[in-house]
Amino acid sequence: MRGSSYIWLAVAIVAEVIGTSALRASEGFTRLVPVLVVVAGYGLAFYCLSMTLRTMPVGIVYAIWSGVGIVLITLVAMVLYRQVPDVAALAGLSLIVAGVVVLNLFSDMKAH
């Protein structure tokens, strides 16, 4: 069952990245189509996240959600908005990824 939890989590992360990417295009929630993408993206993300939390501990889920999401949204910003991270940003992203890896490989945290 844990394998399906990772699928739910992956969909949640992608949906959240889509919603976050549409935030900029919404221009302060003044453009309807991007606003609808934001609402749909976050709605799907939180539904999928809730499905993940049925079998996985919230600390692990949130670490993966935020870590992978930060890296993906940084990549999207690089491609779509030409926002290139500097050395300090790359170092910080590396530390976030390292933290997620440590939690997944070495934590014995249980869901219930």
Residue pairs with C-beta under 8 A, 6 or more apart in sequence:
1 55
2 55
2 56
5 51
5 52
5 54
5 55
5 56
6 52
8 48
8 49
8 51
8 52
9 48
9 49
9 52
9 56
9 61
9 64
9 65
11 44
11 48
12 44
12 45
12 46
12 47
12 48
12 49
12 52
12 65
13 45
13 64
13 65
13 68
13 69
13 72
14 72
15 41
15 42
15 44
15 45
15 48
16 41
16 42
16 45
16 65
16 69
17 41
17 69
17 72
17 73
17 76
18 37
18 41
19 37
19 38
19 39
19 40
19 41
19 42
19 45
20 41
20 69
20 73
21 73
21 76
21 80
22 34
22 35
22 37
22 38
22 41
23 34
23 38
24 81
25 31
25 34
25 37
26 34
26 35
26 37
26 38
27 34
29 35
29 38
49 61
49 65
52 61
53 61
53 111
54 111
55 111
56 111
57 109
57 110
57 111
59 103
59 109
60 103
60 104
60 107
60 109
63 99
63 100
63 103
64 100
64 103
64 104
66 96
67 96
67 97
67 99
67 100
68 100
70 93
70 96
71 93
71 96
71 97
74 83
74 85
74 89
74 93
77 83
78 84
78 85
85 93
103 109
